[in-house]
Amino acid sequence: MERVSSSGGRPPKPGKLTVYEDYDLWEDRMKVYLEAVDEGARPAAIL
């Protein structure tokens, strides 16, 4: 029986992500989402 290594052709793990890497994308999505939510329901939507 042939032994296969655990890395077996997998791509290497990416470097550690930081909280701020996708912040701009997240902020843009939230702005669009909050504009679509009724103003009276906005506080509940944020939670």
Secondary structure in CASP SS format (residue, H / E / C, confidence):
PFRMAT SS
TARGET T0000
AUTHOR 0000-0000-0000
METHOD secondary structure of the structure
MODEL  1
M C 1.00
E C 1.00
R C 1.00
V C 1.00
S C 1.00
S C 1.00
S C 1.00
G C 1.00
G C 1.00
R C 1.00
P C 1.00
P C 1.00
K C 1.00
P C 1.00
G C 1.00
K C 1.00
L C 1.00
T C 1.00
V C 1.00
Y C 1.00
E C 1.00
D C 1.00
Y H 1.00
D H 1.00
L H 1.00
W H 1.00
E H 1.00
D H 1.00
R H 1.00
M H 1.00
K H 1.00
V H 1.00
Y H 1.00
L H 1.00
E H 1.00
A H 1.00
V C 1.00
D C 1.00
E H 1.00
G H 1.00
A H 1.00
R H 1.00
P H 1.00
A H 1.00
A H 1.00
I H 1.00
L C 1.00
END
